[in-house]
Amino acid sequence: MDHDAMDLAEARYELVISVDARRSGEYDDVDKQRMRERIYRVLEAAFTHAKVARDAVHMEDRGDGVLLSVAGRIAVTRLLGLWMVEVHENLRDENRGLSVPLGLRVGMHVGPVRHDGRGISGRAVDLACRLADSPLARRLLDAERADLVLVTSQSLYEDVVSSGGKFIEPAHYSSARLELKEGEVTAWFHLPGRPAPEIPTAAPAAPDADRADDVDGVDDARDVDAADGVDDAPDVDDARRVDGEDRADAPRAHYTVHGDMSQHSDNVYQQPVHIGRITGDAGRRKG
């Protein structure tokens, strides 16, 4: 029997790692080449320091990132622990002195992987790539001004991360539900060297193109963004008062304003007044 042919047809359970660069579309041709060189230096040095043999690692170039799978004979804890520490430290070294630091999003999942002459495939590969490319991963990397964000699948967290280990701290991970093309999944987010990240209460549901600004329009920037915890809308106390007395059980009014707004409460006017903007003919003085 041709064992090589059998291996190509069979799926192997491996750790899949998807690595994407932040805002790669903003690099020009010269800087993009340098960015790619930095990514490979970071990853390859980490494999060396973590004592992961090169013949145990499959690596595919993705232009603005790298797709990897690691043979099952290598302990996953070594990749989640020591290897991730080395990746983070190497990345920090690369970023020293750079006006535009390189940011990486890393997705990880363990599952069946099929190899052929062109690379790897399978649902495990798809999921790892989706996790790294998720809008929440992009958002956390920017909001936290971090060098690196790691996103693991629910099964990887439960099977490996939750048990801890050398350089693996489960308490430094936060979970969130993601809406992917394949459906809704739970993912776990980690910023190496930091406490568990605070997950926004809401996040974009579908991945956008890699760009500097994920805001869809001007009005979105004016809206109250509950996901970021930003509250620019005024509190209106009138909704909490009855006959001049506060009602603790009454809800507070909450508004999002696109334009002018004035709020008036408990005022006494001595003559007729006009409140608001006068436009058109009504605002012109007649001779």
N, C-alpha and C positions, 0 to 999 in steps of 0.2 A: 504493500500500500504506500502511496505517496504521502508521507506525513506532512510535507509542506502544503500540499493541496488540501489535506484535511484541516490543517490549522487555519487556512484562509476561509474555509467554509464554516468553521466553528467560532462561536463567540467566547471571549475570555473576559472574566471579571477583572477589571482594571480601574485604577483611579484616573479619571479624566480631569484635566486642568485646562481651562480656557483663560488666556491672558489677553486683555485688551488695553490699549493706550487711551488715555483721556484726550478727547478733542483732537484726534489725529488729523482731522481735516484742516486744521488751522496751520499745520506745518507746511512750509514750501518744500520743494523737491530736495534741496540740500539738507535742510533741517530734518526732514523725514528720514533720510538715510542715517543721520546721526542718532535720531531717536530709536530706530531699529537696532542699531549697534549697541545702544545702551541697554535695551531690553534683553538682548542675548547675553551681554556681559553679566547682567544682574542674575538671570536665570541659571546660566551655566556655572557661574561661581558658586551659587547656592547649592547646586547639585554636587559640586566638588566638596564643599565644606560639610555637607550632610552625608557624604560618603554613599551617594547613590550612583551606581555604575552607569555609564553612558549606554551600555547595551540593554539596560533595563528601561530606558526612556525612548518613547517614540515622540518625535517633534516635527510639527508641520508649520511652515510659515504662513501667516495670514495677512501679510502686508502691514497692518497696523497692530499686529499682535502675534501670538503663538498659540497653537493647539497642541497639547501634550497628553500622552497616556503613559502611565507607569505600571510596569508588570506587577502582578499580584504577589510575587515573592518579596517585594519591598513593603515593609510595614507602612500602612497608611499614617500611623501616628508620627512617623519620621517626617513625612511630607507636611502634615498639618502643624507639626511642632517645630523642629529644628530647621527644616527647609524654609518654612514661612518666615521664621526669624531672620534667616540669612538673606532671603529676598528683600525683606523690609530694610535691613541694615545696608545692604548693597545699594538699594534704591536711594536711600538717604545720602550715601556717599556720592552717588552719581549726580544728585540734585544740588549738591553744595556749589554755590557760585553761579547756578543757572538762573537767568532772569525768568524763564518759564520752566518750572519744575516738571519733570515727567511724572505723571500719575498713572497708576495701574489698577485695573479692576480684574479680580481673579475669581472665577467660578469653579467649584469642585463638586464632583459627584462620583460615586462608585457604581458600576453597573456593567452589563455585558457589552463588549466592544468587538467589532469585527474589523480585521485588518485586510487590506488588499494592496495591490501594487501602487495605488494612488493615495492611500492614507487610511484613515479610520472612519467608522460610521456606526450608527446605532442611536437609540433613544437616550442612552447615557451621555453620548457626545452632544446631542441636541440640548439636553437639559443643562449641562455645564455651560454651554455657550449662552443659553438664554439667561442664566443666572448672572453671568458676568456682564451681559448687555442690558440688564433690567434697568428701567428708569430710576428705581430707588437706589441702585448701586451708583449710578451716575450722580444722583442728587446728594447722596451721603458724601461721596468723594469731594464734591465741590463745597457743600455746606460746612463740612468739618475741616476743610483746607488740609486734607490728608494726602499722604503720598500713595497710600494703598488701602483698598477695601477688599476683604475676602467675603465671598458669599458661598455658603455650603447648602446642599440639599437637606431636607428634613431627615432622610434616612441616614445620611452621613453624620449629621449631628447626633442623632439618637444612638447610632451604632458605635461611634468613635469619640466625637467631641465630648459628649455628655459624661463620659467616664474619666475625662481628664488625662493627664500624662505630662511628660516633660515638655515644657513650653506650650501646653494646651490648657487654657483656662476657660471652662464652660461659662463661668459667670461674666465673661467679657464678650459674650455673644448676645445678640437680640434677634428675636424672630419677627417675621412679617409675612402677610399673605400677598402673593404676587399673582397678577392675572397675566398668564403667558398664552401664546398661541395654542398650546396644547390643553389649556385649562388653568384653573386656579391651583396654586401650590403654596406650601409653606417653605420659606427659606430663612437661613440664619446669617446675620451680618456681623462682621468683626473688623475692627480697625486696629491692627497690630500696635502694641505699645500704649493702648488707651483703654479706658473702661468701656463697658457695653454702650454702644451708640444709642442715642435716643431716636426711636423710629417715629417719623411723622404719622399723624393719625390718618392721613390720606396721601396717596401718591399717584402720579400719572399711571394710567392703566395699560398703556401700550408704548413700546419703545419708539423713540424718535430717532431721526438721523443724527449722527454725531455732529454736534454743533455747539457754539459757545453759549447760546441762549435758548433754553427750552421753553420759554414763554411763547404762547401761541399768538398773543396780541396785546395791544396796549391795555385793554380793559381788564385782562387777566391780572396784570400787575397792580391794578387798582383794587381788585377784589380783596376781601378779607380772606387770608390764606390760613385756614384752620390747620393745614398740614404743617406749616412752619411755626405755628403757635403765635402768629402775628395778629394783633387785634388793633386796627386803626380806627374802628368804628366807635362813635361816642355812645356812652350809656345814657339812656333817657330815664331820669328818675320819676317823670310823671306817671309812668306805667306802674310804679310801685307805691303811689300815694293815693289815698282815698280820703277826701275831706281834710287834706293837709296832714294826714298822719301816714307814716311809713307802714307798709305791709310787707313783712318778711317773706310771706309765702307767695307774693306776686312775682311773676317772671320779669326779668329786666328786658327792656326793649333793646333790639340790636339792629343796626342798619348798615348797609353798604351804600355809599353815596358816590355817584358819578356826576359831579358838578357842584353846584352851590347848595349849602344847607345852613339854616339857622335854627337854633333851639331856644325857646323862650318858656320861662316857668315862673309863676307867682309874681308877675309884673303888674304895676298899677300905672296907667297912662292918664295924664291930665288933659290931653286933647287928642283928637283923631290922629292916628299914625298909620303909615304904610310900611309893612314889613315885606321885604323881598325886592326883586329886581323889576324895574319898569322898562319895558321895551316897546319898540314900535311907535305908532302915532300917539299912544296913550301917554308916553313919556315926554312929548314935546310941548313946550310952552306956546300958547296961542297969542298972537299979537292983537 
